[in-house]
Amino acid sequence: MEVFQFMIKSSISADMLGLSLRQMGANIQVNSSKILFVEFKISEKLTVSYFCNIRDEDQVYLQRIEPYPVRNFRFEEVENILKFIKNDVTLFANASQSSNFPLFLDIIDANYYVRKEIEHLFLLKNVPHGLLEDLLKKNNDILEQIKNSKTPDLAKGIVPYTDEEHYEVINKHSIEGSIDEYASSHQVTRDRNLHKK
């Protein structure tokens, strides 16, 4: 990991988080709001980045934005945010060594597109129940095949952060506007050709 960048802003939680991340080798830029942009440059082809929205001293909302967006998490303690990010970045750094990693990112992007299209079609058309059930079954079958495949684990004992008593999953996209604003100003793209050799 070459780069650990932050844009941090005023609050006790931000100060505590910033100090801890400096100790981990982070570059930190301070400005006037309560948003942190966190960036790990794992390789020339992979960046893992996050938005932290510090609502007050007791609540921090975290969302991964690269290499692909995930739902929001709400934390109340700095140490749990650090643990979550460290675990997540370690998993990506490890998985990125796989020759299948660019294909994985392509699949994520394709699923994102399919999800948006299904939503669009469902809202505009009376989609037959049987088609929706068939789609759900096919998706579940593929996931089961992957879970049951006889391949070695890449994670070497590392598992996704699942210590759920320390955070809450936020289903609504409470900081999506901030992400869109960041993406447009920093040219974040969903074009996975950047990841292909």
PyMOL commands that set and color helices and strands:
alter all, ss='L'
color gray80, all
select helices_A, chain A and resi 12-23+78-95+101-124+129-147+164-166+176-186+192-195
alter helices_A, ss='H'
color red, helices_A
select strands_A, chain A and resi 3-8+27-30+35-43+46-56+59-66+72-75+167-170
alter strands_A, ss='S'
color yellow, strands_A
deselect
rebuild
show_as cartoon
